[in-house]
Amino acid sequence: MNGSPELYAVNASGGGLKRLTFANGASTSPVWNPKTGQSIAFVSDPQRQSQALSMNSDGTNAQNLDLPDKGYLIDPSWAPNVQLSPLSWRQASGNYDIYIMEVASRQIIELTRRHGTQ
């Protein structure tokens, strides 16, 4: 919409369109916090540097989750307990692996490890 891939929300009947992001690049892969419905994790891609963010469900208080090596992120999610956030992350080595981030501490836990690019 308006030439920019941004995130929007609508009410259950499909009305009340509200723009949530105003990024300098694509905003994609939104996932609502399943426990509270009050926050959204998503990916933003300003200047082709993918980053994971979270924000309030009304689009306010966007925060970069600031992963250490600034690899390329896709598919953020919420674990059922919402204390952990699984995500796919391509590091500088070119490998995609699956990680979990502890939401409160933002500690990253690697679950898979691929060696070499494929």
C-alpha positions as semicolon CSV with decimal commas, in nm:
position;residue;x (nm);y (nm);z (nm)
1;M;0,000;0,000;0,000
2;N;0,133;0,344;-0,090
3;G;0,436;0,181;-0,255
4;S;0,598;0,064;0,068
5;P;0,577;-0,282;0,229
6;E;0,454;-0,181;0,574
7;L;0,247;-0,349;0,846
8;Y;-0,121;-0,267;0,889
9;A;-0,390;-0,395;1,123
10;V;-0,765;-0,427;1,072
11;N;-1,044;-0,523;1,309
12;A;-1,218;-0,861;1,293
13;S;-1,476;-0,736;1,041
14;G;-1,202;-0,614;0,804
15;G;-1,249;-0,243;0,876
16;G;-1,056;0,010;1,077
17;L;-0,736;-0,010;0,871
18;K;-0,443;0,129;1,073
19;R;-0,083;0,159;0,958
20;L;0,156;0,026;1,224
21;T;0,503;0,077;1,073
22;F;0,671;0,368;0,898
23;A;1,006;0,214;0,804
24;N;1,273;0,307;0,554
25;G;1,245;-0,041;0,403
26;A;1,020;-0,345;0,402
27;S;0,842;-0,449;0,723
28;T;0,737;-0,815;0,704
29;S;0,660;-1,139;0,890
30;P;0,448;-0,996;1,175
31;V;0,346;-1,231;1,457
32;W;0,117;-1,134;1,744
33;N;0,207;-1,229;2,099
34;P;-0,035;-1,522;2,148
35;K;-0,063;-1,479;2,522
36;T;-0,144;-1,109;2,549
37;G;-0,223;-0,994;2,194
38;Q;-0,055;-0,669;2,297
39;S;0,278;-0,695;2,112
40;I;0,405;-0,791;1,768
41;A;0,741;-0,927;1,658
42;F;0,838;-0,858;1,298
43;V;1,128;-0,813;1,056
44;S;1,233;-0,481;0,908
45;D;1,480;-0,447;0,622
46;P;1,616;-0,091;0,606
47;Q;1,906;-0,060;0,360
48;R;1,893;-0,441;0,312
49;Q;2,005;-0,511;0,669
50;S;1,738;-0,735;0,815
51;Q;1,659;-0,681;1,183
52;A;1,412;-0,824;1,432
53;L;1,189;-0,578;1,614
54;S;0,904;-0,585;1,858
55;M;0,637;-0,322;1,910
56;N;0,308;-0,266;2,088
57;S;0,002;-0,388;1,897
58;D;-0,092;-0,027;1,814
59;G;0,246;0,033;1,642
60;T;0,407;0,228;1,926
61;N;0,729;0,158;2,112
62;A;0,913;-0,027;1,832
63;Q;1,236;-0,175;1,968
64;N;1,521;-0,336;1,777
65;L;1,606;-0,676;1,927
66;D;1,966;-0,605;1,826
67;L;2,122;-0,940;1,748
68;P;2,501;-0,945;1,774
69;D;2,638;-0,995;1,420
70;K;2,358;-0,831;1,224
71;G;2,292;-1,138;1,014
72;Y;1,978;-1,175;0,804
73;L;1,663;-1,267;0,998
74;I;1,344;-1,433;0,880
75;D;1,032;-1,577;1,039
76;P;1,023;-1,453;1,398
77;S;0,772;-1,633;1,616
78;W;0,653;-1,667;1,976
79;A;0,682;-1,982;2,182
80;P;0,358;-2,070;2,366
81;N;0,501;-1,940;2,695
82;V;0,603;-1,612;2,515
83;Q;0,922;-1,606;2,720
84;L;1,110;-1,741;2,419
85;S;1,105;-1,622;2,059
86;P;1,221;-1,870;1,792
87;L;1,368;-1,726;1,471
88;S;1,571;-1,821;1,164
89;W;1,893;-1,628;1,126
90;R;2,154;-1,626;0,851
91;Q;2,485;-1,522;0,998
92;A;2,774;-1,360;0,810
93;S;2,902;-1,712;0,724
94;G;2,597;-1,761;0,500
95;N;2,449;-2,038;0,715
96;Y;2,082;-2,030;0,816
97;D;2,020;-2,174;1,159
98;I;1,738;-2,175;1,412
99;Y;1,774;-1,984;1,737
100;I;1,564;-1,898;2,038
101;M;1,584;-1,561;2,204
102;E;1,491;-1,524;2,569
103;V;1,265;-1,220;2,539
104;A;1,346;-1,058;2,875
105;S;1,726;-1,092;2,861
106;R;1,758;-1,106;2,479
107;Q;2,001;-1,393;2,522
108;I;2,040;-1,599;2,202
109;I;2,041;-1,980;2,216
110;E;2,147;-2,167;1,901
111;L;1,940;-2,479;1,828
112;T;2,089;-2,593;1,495
113;R;2,430;-2,555;1,337
114;R;2,504;-2,593;0,966
115;H;2,865;-2,587;0,856
116;G;2,957;-2,432;0,520
117;T;2,723;-2,267;0,272
118;Q;2,473;-2,468;0,071
